[in-house]
């Protein structure tokens, strides 16, 4: 099981500290097991003491491109050979776009950075376009969405949890007949899911996603239709 890898890794750490909520390993198992041992392009925002650098280096294939970003220049000293360390501010769109242009597109992006609301939303909005078709974007430590000191608070509009809830709305915008207040969003065309875990939000991209169809079968005759999206006089899709 992929969770076993992370548990085993804890007994093999070096001087670089890794600190995670224990249940995150279950989330990694649920979201990333299909990529274990495969060569991918990976970005993690947030290095701290560097413990996740060897952790992800051992998890993905040896031919993977591993990129880590942090605001602290001292983090450069924590890199393993072949690992890319980029220094910059995750709330700076210019830095994020340069990061994507230099190293992307990415199969997986994990935001384990500063955990403030503007950092999480700005990073997502600027890096989501750099996620590959079929790729995933994970935002960790979203419990800070409930901390006013981080720009969050219960049902605070600016929190990442509330932002992610709005992504769920956008994913369902195929079905709206209120185009004036709820128009079709591009996210309906490319967002496969938004998974809410305890303190992690995970999203997956599918650029081949087509408008949904209903399917009927009677007496062996199969029919497909998008009439359910048309009957309310909607304007967004057609």
LINFEN-V726616 format. One record per residue. N is the residue number from 1. RES is the residue in one small letter. PSI is psi in whole degrees, 0 to 359 (* if undefined). D_LAST is the distance of its C-alpha to the last C-alpha in Angstrom with 2 decimals. Layout:
n->N res->RES psi->PSI d_last->D_LAST
n->N res->RES psi->PSI d_last->D_LAST
This chain:
n->1 res->x psi->143 d_last->45.23
n->2 res->x psi->330 d_last->43.57
n->3 res->x psi->325 d_last->44.82
n->4 res->x psi->326 d_last->48.33
n->5 res->x psi->313 d_last->47.80
n->6 res->x psi->321 d_last->47.33
n->7 res->x psi->316 d_last->50.24
n->8 res->x psi->324 d_last->52.45
n->9 res->x psi->327 d_last->51.50
n->10 res->x psi->332 d_last->53.01
n->11 res->x psi->2 d_last->56.45
n->12 res->x psi->12 d_last->56.08
n->13 res->x psi->155 d_last->55.09
n->14 res->x psi->209 d_last->57.10
n->15 res->x psi->345 d_last->57.91
n->16 res->x psi->124 d_last->54.23
n->17 res->x psi->133 d_last->53.16
n->18 res->x psi->130 d_last->50.10
n->19 res->x psi->124 d_last->49.14
n->20 res->x psi->153 d_last->46.29
n->21 res->x psi->135 d_last->45.72
n->22 res->x psi->322 d_last->46.81
n->23 res->x psi->349 d_last->43.70
n->24 res->x psi->329 d_last->41.61
n->25 res->x psi->327 d_last->43.00
n->26 res->x psi->323 d_last->41.28
n->27 res->x psi->316 d_last->37.95
n->28 res->x psi->319 d_last->38.60
n->29 res->x psi->320 d_last->39.41
n->30 res->x psi->322 d_last->36.18
n->31 res->x psi->328 d_last->33.90
n->32 res->x psi->3 d_last->35.78
n->33 res->x psi->327 d_last->38.00
n->34 res->x psi->348 d_last->35.93
n->35 res->x psi->356 d_last->36.83
n->36 res->x psi->130 d_last->40.54
n->37 res->x psi->359 d_last->42.61
n->38 res->x psi->152 d_last->39.69
n->39 res->x psi->117 d_last->39.50
n->40 res->x psi->174 d_last->36.74
n->41 res->x psi->123 d_last->36.10
n->42 res->x psi->138 d_last->36.76
n->43 res->x psi->131 d_last->36.92
n->44 res->x psi->130 d_last->38.66
n->45 res->x psi->125 d_last->39.03
n->46 res->x psi->113 d_last->42.42
n->47 res->x psi->319 d_last->45.64
n->48 res->x psi->248 d_last->48.31
n->49 res->x psi->3 d_last->51.30
n->50 res->x psi->4 d_last->49.57
n->51 res->x psi->335 d_last->49.86
n->52 res->x psi->346 d_last->46.29
n->53 res->x psi->306 d_last->46.77
n->54 res->x psi->333 d_last->48.99
n->55 res->x psi->310 d_last->47.13
n->56 res->x psi->331 d_last->43.84
n->57 res->x psi->325 d_last->45.84
n->58 res->x psi->343 d_last->47.34
n->59 res->x psi->313 d_last->44.20
n->60 res->x psi->171 d_last->41.97
n->61 res->x psi->157 d_last->43.13
n->62 res->x psi->340 d_last->45.88
n->63 res->x psi->11 d_last->43.63
n->64 res->x psi->152 d_last->41.19
n->65 res->x psi->113 d_last->40.57
n->66 res->x psi->122 d_last->41.37
n->67 res->x psi->134 d_last->40.69
n->68 res->x psi->139 d_last->41.96
n->69 res->x psi->143 d_last->41.61
n->70 res->x psi->160 d_last->43.81
n->71 res->x psi->345 d_last->45.12
n->72 res->x psi->114 d_last->48.74
n->73 res->x psi->336 d_last->50.34
n->74 res->x psi->341 d_last->52.90
n->75 res->x psi->341 d_last->50.29
n->76 res->x psi->328 d_last->50.73
n->77 res->x psi->352 d_last->53.99
n->78 res->x psi->358 d_last->52.27
n->79 res->x psi->149 d_last->50.37
n->80 res->x psi->161 d_last->51.13
n->81 res->x psi->136 d_last->51.49
n->82 res->x psi->354 d_last->48.23
n->83 res->x psi->140 d_last->46.29
n->84 res->x psi->128 d_last->44.54
n->85 res->x psi->123 d_last->45.26
n->86 res->x psi->135 d_last->43.40
n->87 res->x psi->125 d_last->44.67
n->88 res->x psi->175 d_last->42.47
n->89 res->x psi->122 d_last->40.90
n->90 res->x psi->350 d_last->37.74
n->91 res->x psi->8 d_last->36.78
n->92 res->x psi->107 d_last->36.91
n->93 res->x psi->327 d_last->33.54
n->94 res->x psi->313 d_last->35.53
n->95 res->x psi->316 d_last->37.49
n->96 res->x psi->318 d_last->34.48
n->97 res->x psi->324 d_last->32.65
n->98 res->x psi->320 d_last->35.93
n->99 res->x psi->315 d_last->36.34
n->100 res->x psi->319 d_last->32.96
n->101 res->x psi->324 d_last->33.62
n->102 res->x psi->321 d_last->37.09
n->103 res->x psi->342 d_last->36.57
n->104 res->x psi->181 d_last->32.93
n->105 res->x psi->164 d_last->30.58
n->106 res->x psi->143 d_last->31.76
n->107 res->x psi->323 d_last->31.51
n->108 res->x psi->134 d_last->32.76
n->109 res->x psi->131 d_last->33.22
n->110 res->x psi->125 d_last->35.47
n->111 res->x psi->102 d_last->36.05
n->112 res->x psi->40 d_last->39.62
n->113 res->x psi->234 d_last->40.49
n->114 res->x psi->345 d_last->41.61
n->115 res->x psi->9 d_last->39.54
n->116 res->x psi->157 d_last->39.01
n->117 res->x psi->316 d_last->35.73
n->118 res->x psi->325 d_last->35.04
n->119 res->x psi->315 d_last->36.06
n->120 res->x psi->316 d_last->33.72
n->121 res->x psi->319 d_last->30.60
n->122 res->x psi->319 d_last->31.33
n->123 res->x psi->314 d_last->32.08
n->124 res->x psi->312 d_last->28.87
n->125 res->x psi->329 d_last->26.64
n->126 res->x psi->338 d_last->28.52
n->127 res->x psi->341 d_last->29.07
n->128 res->x psi->320 d_last->25.86
n->129 res->x psi->341 d_last->24.52
n->130 res->x psi->4 d_last->27.76
n->131 res->x psi->132 d_last->27.19
n->132 res->x psi->160 d_last->26.75
n->133 res->x psi->124 d_last->24.07
n->134 res->x psi->358 d_last->25.55
n->135 res->x psi->172 d_last->27.75
n->136 res->x psi->151 d_last->28.83
n->137 res->x psi->121 d_last->29.70
n->138 res->x psi->133 d_last->32.40
n->139 res->x psi->118 d_last->33.76
n->140 res->x psi->163 d_last->37.27
n->141 res->x psi->42 d_last->39.51
n->142 res->x psi->3 d_last->36.82
n->143 res->x psi->340 d_last->39.62
n->144 res->x psi->348 d_last->40.19
n->145 res->x psi->343 d_last->37.14
n->146 res->x psi->9 d_last->39.74
n->147 res->x psi->112 d_last->42.38
n->148 res->x psi->328 d_last->42.60
n->149 res->x psi->342 d_last->44.71
n->150 res->x psi->10 d_last->41.72
n->151 res->x psi->5 d_last->39.36
n->152 res->x psi->207 d_last->38.25
n->153 res->x psi->155 d_last->39.36
n->154 res->x psi->120 d_last->38.22
n->155 res->x psi->27 d_last->34.64
n->156 res->x psi->123 d_last->35.02
n->157 res->x psi->326 d_last->31.65
n->158 res->x psi->354 d_last->32.57
n->159 res->x psi->156 d_last->33.55
n->160 res->x psi->328 d_last->31.76
n->161 res->x psi->314 d_last->31.55
n->162 res->x psi->323 d_last->29.63
n->163 res->x psi->316 d_last->27.47
n->164 res->x psi->327 d_last->26.73
n->165 res->x psi->322 d_last->25.92
n->166 res->x psi->331 d_last->23.23
n->167 res->x psi->324 d_last->21.87
n->168 res->x psi->318 d_last->21.62
n->169 res->x psi->313 d_last->19.52
n->170 res->x psi->323 d_last->17.20
n->171 res->x psi->332 d_last->17.05
n->172 res->x psi->9 d_last->15.86
n->173 res->x psi->354 d_last->13.23
n->174 res->x psi->323 d_last->10.52
n->175 res->x psi->354 d_last->12.08
n->176 res->x psi->146 d_last->12.64
n->177 res->x psi->22 d_last->12.25
n->178 res->x psi->62 d_last->14.39
n->179 res->x psi->335 d_last->12.25
n->180 res->x psi->326 d_last->15.42
n->181 res->x psi->345 d_last->17.61
n->182 res->x psi->73 d_last->15.55
n->183 res->x psi->166 d_last->12.44
n->184 res->x psi->131 d_last->10.66
n->185 res->x psi->148 d_last->13.54
n->186 res->x psi->332 d_last->14.12
n->187 res->x psi->333 d_last->16.54
n->188 res->x psi->331 d_last->14.02
n->189 res->x psi->345 d_last->13.49
n->190 res->x psi->351 d_last->17.26
n->191 res->x psi->114 d_last->19.44
n->192 res->x psi->317 d_last->20.83
n->193 res->x psi->160 d_last->23.29
n->194 res->x psi->111 d_last->25.47
n->195 res->x psi->122 d_last->28.93
n->196 res->x psi->114 d_last->31.41
n->197 res->x psi->172 d_last->34.98
n->198 res->x psi->103 d_last->38.15
n->199 res->x psi->14 d_last->37.99
n->200 res->x psi->136 d_last->35.40
n->201 res->x psi->128 d_last->31.63
n->202 res->x psi->136 d_last->30.05
n->203 res->x psi->148 d_last->26.53
n->204 res->x psi->143 d_last->25.12
n->205 res->x psi->141 d_last->22.56
n->206 res->x psi->101 d_last->20.45
n->207 res->x psi->352 d_last->18.58
n->208 res->x psi->5 d_last->17.58
n->209 res->x psi->129 d_last->15.72
n->210 res->x psi->161 d_last->12.60
n->211 res->x psi->141 d_last->10.19
n->212 res->x psi->150 d_last->12.74
n->213 res->x psi->151 d_last->13.56
n->214 res->x psi->151 d_last->16.29
n->215 res->x psi->137 d_last->19.20
n->216 res->x psi->144 d_last->21.81
n->217 res->x psi->127 d_last->25.14
n->218 res->x psi->131 d_last->27.84
n->219 res->x psi->36 d_last->30.86
n->220 res->x psi->359 d_last->29.68
n->221 res->x psi->123 d_last->26.46
n->222 res->x psi->132 d_last->23.43
n->223 res->x psi->143 d_last->19.89
n->224 res->x psi->148 d_last->16.62
n->225 res->x psi->149 d_last->13.55
n->226 res->x psi->19 d_last->10.37
n->227 res->x psi->327 d_last->11.12
n->228 res->x psi->337 d_last->12.42
n->229 res->x psi->350 d_last->9.19
n->230 res->x psi->333 d_last->8.07
n->231 res->x psi->338 d_last->11.58
n->232 res->x psi->15 d_last->12.15
n->233 res->x psi->26 d_last->9.97
n->234 res->x psi->158 d_last->8.03
n->235 res->x psi->342 d_last->6.14
n->236 res->x psi->317 d_last->6.08
n->237 res->x psi->316 d_last->3.81
n->238 res->x psi->* d_last->0.00
